[in-house]
Amino acid sequence: MASDERGRVPPALVPVLVFVGLVVAVVGSLGAPLVPTVARIAHVSLAAAQWSLTITLLVGAVTTPVLGRLGDGPHRRGVILTAIGVVVAGCTLAALPVGFAWLLAGRALQGVGLGLVPLAMATARDALPPPRAAAAIGVLSVTAVGGIGLAYPLAGLVTEAYGVRAAYAGSAAVTAAALVAAALVVPPPSAREPRPLDVPGAVLLGVAVAALLIALGQGESWGWRSRAVLGTAAGGLLVLAVWVRQQRRAAHPLVDLRLLRHPAVLTADVTIAVGGAGMYLLLALVARYVQTPASAGYGFDSSVVVAGAVLVPFSVASFLAGRVAPALSARLGSARLLAVGFAVVVAGIGTFLAARDRMWEVLLTMTVAGFGVGLVFAANPGLLVSGVPATETGSALALNQVLRNVGFSVGSAAAGAVLAAATPAGRALPRADGYRTAALLAVAVCVAALVISLVMAARGSAGRDRGPD
């Protein structure tokens, strides 16, 4: 958008974009804390109820790249409003007492909303001057983490008081408000030539990511060495290889893989996938740890509501980090800020390793780690957009979000696998050293992401960060 057009941007644009991002993050996270309740009211197994979370992630993985590419064209505003409308329909459907299959259908529609944050970032880059755009993009990236911390305690409280359907009904009302707000303030993008959607590329990437997420999500129930898991994972990797080849030959690819030649883009994508696994590994550990009965020799026997409340300091610290990140990025550069963020995350995990016998110690862990995650999530998109043209922002950020979700799934699966390995035969709960092993794995993963960030900074790219064009 030209500079004169930027001057006419509605003052409420950034708050509305943040509101939309926060709402879809909360809605997308509603599945996790409600799984046991869904199993009870729908009279299905926990493994079946887990699909109320998995199907949202799968649909999000498939639709996010498509929305990103469509949003890079002249119809971004329409794409945003349509996607929010689909989420409203999904929340409404999930709230109706019409059976488990319809609840899953509603949760699938809600997954479309997971692709909205990259579009919100692309809108901010187009509509705002560079300094404001960089700050807005950083805050929007942090909403994904903040949504998790808000969704868990809110879902627990509403479900305990009014039932699971009320939680979805409430999300429908809030999402409808986000739709109205977006319709009022989201501007159309600058004049651009429409580009055909790479349908084969979208199908191939969707199948590949869906297969990998299914293998990761079902590993514990199917068995990590089972033919089903190994075959699904191998099939996903094979389709992913075919997709890469197809993208390199397509006239109008879904994702321009040539952008990965830019060190900043490659660093942003690799670190968010690797670091995302370590971050979510910690979240999964803490959620299980605080709910473990004290009879196991550790844990606090907390309810789902309390376990969700433990994530509140994580979200608050993440938001605070997002507020200070622009000033830090201006001094350090995005690559160095990314490294600092991962160092803080490692320090947070270190507090969990050193002391977790009291609740305040766990809360300290979540606060420190949350601040580090906020820095990482604020720096990562700034690093990414410094290496892509404005016409590729939505697509590049969408792929980055898919990689982040894959990293989250890997972290969740890793936590389950390590704790399962530490559970003696005939016992329901893992030994305490299982948490130590899993936390050390999280440290190792985040240190790897830290090293990648430092290598990037050492090559001098941090000093040349330009921010959004």
N, C-alpha and C positions, 0 to 999 in steps of 0.2 A: 504494500500500500504506500502510496506516495506520502511525502511529509505533510502536505496540506490536508490529506485525508486523515492522517494520524491526529491532527489537531481537533478533529470532530469526533473522536472516540468517546463514547458515553463514559462518564466518570465511574459508573458502576460495573464496567466491563470486567475488571480483574476480580472484584469480590464475587461476581456472578460465576465466572469461570472456576474460581476456587470452590464455590458452593457446589457447582455441578460435579467437579472432580471428587469432592469429599462425599457427596451423596452416592455416586456410583461405586466408590471404594467401600463405603459402609454396606451398601446393598450386596456387592459382590462377596463380602466377608461374612454375611449373615449365615451362610450354610454351616460353618465350622461349629459355632457354639450350640446350634440347634439340632445337630445330628442325633443325639440320644433322644430328644423329645420327638423328633420326626419319626424315629423308629417306633416309639411307644404309641403315638396316636395313629400312625398308619398301619400298625401291626406288621412291620417288616423287620428284617434283621438289621443290625448295625452296618453290615457291609452294604446292604441295599440302600440304607438311609444315607450312607456316605456319598452316594451319587448326587444327593441334593447339593453338595459342594463341588464334586468333580465335574458334573455336567456344565456348571457355570464357567469353570476354568477352561473346559474344552471349547465351548462356544466362543468364549472370549479369545482364545488362542487362534481360532479359525477366522473370526470376524475382524479382529484388530488390524491385521495388515490390509484387509480390504477397505475398511473405513479410512485408514491412513492414506491409501492411494486415492480414494475418492475425494478425500478432504484436501488433497493437493490440487484439485481442479477448481472449476468456477462454482461448484455447488456445495462448498463446505458448510455453509449455514444450514442448508436443507438437510445435509447428512447428519449434522449435530442434532437438529430438532427431531428428525426421524428416529435416530438412535435412542434419544431420551424417551420418546413416545413408546418405543418398543419395550424399554425398561419399565415404564409405567404399566403397560399391559401385562408384563411378566409378574410384577409385584401383585397386581390385582388378581391374576389367575392363581398365584401361589396362596393367596389369602382365602380363596373360596374353598368350602368343605366338599370338594368334588372328587376326592381320591388321590392316591399317591402318584399315579401316572400324570395327572394334571398338575400336581405340585412340581414334579420334575420338569414338565413343559414350561411352567412359569419360571423356574430357576434357569432353564436354558435361555429363555428370552432375556432374562436379567444379565446374562453373560455378554450380550451385545454392548452393554454399557462400559465394559472394561476397555473398549477401544476409544472412549471419549477423551481421556486425558491427553493422549498425543494430539488430538484435534484441538483441544483447548490450548495446548502449548503452541501449536502452529498458528492459531488465531492471535495469541499474544505476540508472537514474533512479527506477524504482519502488521498488526494494528498499533503497536507501541514503539516509541523511540528505543534504541538499543539498550540504554541502562535500565529503563523500566521493564523492558521485555525480558532481560536476563533475570531480574529479580522475580518477575511473575512466573517465569518458567521454572525457576528453582522452587518456589512455593508450591506450584502445581505438582511437581514431582513428589514433594513430601506428602501430599494429600493421600497417596496410596498407603503410606505407612500409618498416617493419622487415622485413616478410615478403619484400619484393623483394630487399633486401640479403642476407638469409639464403638465399633460394632459389637465387640464381645460383651462388655458390661451392659450396654443398652439392650441387646438382644436377651441377655439373661434376665434382666429386671422385668422387661415387658412380658417375656414368656412365663416367668414365675407368677406374675400378677394377673395376666389376661389370656395366656395361651399363645401357642406358636403362630396361629393364624393372625393374631393381633399384631405381631411383630412385622409380618409381611404387609398387612393392611396399613400400618403406620409408614412403612417404607414407600408404599404406593402414594400416599398423600404428600410426603416430602419430595418424592421424585416429580410428582405433578407440579409442585411449586417451583422446582428447578426448571421444568419445561417452560412454564410461563415466564420466569425470569430470563431464561436464555432467548426466548422469542422476542423479548422486549429490547435486549441490548446487544446480542451477538451480531456483528456486522458481516456483510458479505466479504469474501476475499477480494484482493486486487484482481484486475482483469487478467485472465489466464486462458490459454487454449485448452479445451477439453482433451483429455487423453483416454484412449480406450483402456478398459480394465483387463488386465491379464488374467483371464478366467482360469486357464490351465495352471498358471503359477499359483493362483489362490487355492485351487483344489489340492495341488501337490503339497504346498506348505501346510495347509490345514490338516491333511491326512498325516503328514510326517509328525507335526507337533502333537496332534491328538493321540497318535500311537505311542509316542514317548511319554506323554502325560498319563495315559492309561497304564502303561507298564510301571511307571513310578508310583502311581496312586494305588494300584492293586497288588503291588509286590508283597506286602505283608499277608494279605488274605490268600493270594494264589501261590505264594512261595517264590522267593527270589531266584531259585534255580529251576523253577518249573518251566516246561516248554512254552506255556502260555505267555509268561513274562519275557523270557528270552526271545521267543519268536516275535512278539509284538514289538519289543525294543529294536531287534534287528531289522524288522520290516520298516519301522519308522526311520532308522538311520539310512536304509537303502533308498527310501522315497525322498529323504532329505538330499541325498547325493544327486538323485535325478533332478530334483528341484533346482539345485545349484547350477547344474549343466543347462537346464532349460532357461534359467534366468539370464545366463551369460549369452544366450543366443536370441532371446526374445527382443523384438523391436521396441516394445513398450513394457519392460519388466515390472513386476509388482514391486520389487525392491532393486534399486540400482546397486548391485554388489561391487561395482567399481569404486564406490565411495569408501569401501573398506580399505582401500589403498592409503587413504588419509590416516596418519597415525592417531589423530584425535578420535576419529570415528571408531577405529578398531579398538582402541583402548576403552572407550566408553562402553562398547558392546561386550567386550570380554570381561571387563571388571564387574559389570552389572549382573552378568550370568554367574560368574564365580562367586562374587561377593554376596549376591542374593541367596545363594545356597547356604553360606555361612550364617547370614543374618536370620533366615527362617529356621535354620537348625536350632539356633538359640531360642527363638520364640516357641518352637514346638517343645523344647526341653522344659522351659519354665512353666508352660501351661500344664504339662503333665506332672512336674515336680510338686507344684503347690497343691495339687489335688490328691496326691498320694497320701493314704492313711499313715498316721504316725507309727502304727504297728509295724510298718516296713522298716523302721529304724531311721527314717528321714521323711521329709514332706510335712504338710500342714493340714491335710484332710480338709481342704477348702472346697466350697461349693463352686459351681460354674460361675456364679455372679462374682465371687471373690477372685477367682482365677482371671476373669475378664478385667476386674478392677486393677489387677497387678499390671496390666498393659497400659493403663492410663498414663503413668509417668513416662513410659516409652513414647507415647504419642505426643504428650506435652513437650518433652525434651526435643523431639523431632521437629515440631513446629517452631520452637525457639531457635533451633539450629538453622532452620530455613530462613529465619529473619536476619540472622547475623551472617549468613553465608555470602550474600552479595558483597559486603564490605571486605570479607576475608578473601573472596575470589579476586577482587580488584587488586589486592596486595600480593597474593600468592600465585594467582593463576588457577584455572580449573583443575589441572592435573595435580598440582601440589595440594590443593584443597581436598581432592579426592583421596590422596594418600593420607592426609591428616585425619579425614573421616574414618578411614579404615583402621588407623592406629587407635582412635578413640573406641571404635567397636571392639578391637582386640582387648583394650583395657577393660571394657565392660564385661566381656566374657571372662577375663582374668579374675574379676571380682567374684564371679559365680564359682570359679574354680577354687578360689581362696576361702570364701566364706558364704555359706548358704543355709546355715542352721537357724537363722532368725529371719522373720519376714522382712524387716527393714533392710537386711543385707540383699535380699532378692530385689526389693524395690530400688536399691542403689544400683544393682546390676542393670535393671531395666532403664533407669534414668541415664546412666553413662552410655550404655549401648544405644539408646534412643537418640541421644545427641549426636553420636557418631553416624548413625544411619541417616539422620537428617542432613548432615553435612555431605554424605555420599550422594544421597538422592538429589540434593540441590546442585551439586557440582557436576554430576554425570550428564544431564541434558545440556548444560552450558558447554561442556566439552564437545558433545556430539554436534550441536548446531554450529559450532565454529568451523566444522569441516564439511558442511553440506550446504548447497544453495537453497534459497528460500522455497523454490518449487519442489524440493524433495524433503522438506521438513517433516510433514505429516507421515510420509512413508518411512523415513529413517527412524523417527521417534516410535512409530508403531512396532517396527522390528525390535527396537530396543526394549519395548515393554514386553513383547513376546519372550525375549531372552530372559528378562527379569522374572516372568512367571514360571518359565522352565527352571530357572535357578531356585525359586521358591519351592517348587515341587520336588526338586532334587534334595533340598535341605530337609523338607518334611519327611521324605522317604528315608533319608540317611538317619534322621533321628529315630524313626521307628525301627529301622534295621539294627542299629547299634543297641538300642534298648531291648529289642527282642533277643539279640544274641547274649545279652547279660541277664536274661531271665532263666532261672534254673527250670529244669523239666518238672512239670507238675505244679509250678508256682505261677501266680498271676502277675506278680510285680517284679521288675528287674532289681538286681543288686544296686547298691548306691554307687559302686564304681562304674556302672554303665553310664551314669550321668557325667562322670569325670571323663570317660573315654570320648563320649559324644561332644563334650565341650572342647576337649583338646582337638578333635577333628574340626570343629567350628573355627578354632584359633588358626589351625593350619590353612584352612581355606581362605580366611580373611587376610592372613599374612601373604598368601599367594597374590591376592588382589592388590594388596598394599605394594608388593614388589613391582607388579606390572605398572602401577601408577607412578612409582618412583622412577622406573626406567623411562616412562613417557616424559616425566618432568626433566630428567637428566638430558634428554635429547633436545631440550630447549624450547619445546612446544608450549610450555606453560607461559613463558614470557611473551609468546606471540598470540595468546588467546585473544580473539577479536570480539567474542560474544555474538549475539544475533545480528544479522545484517539489517 
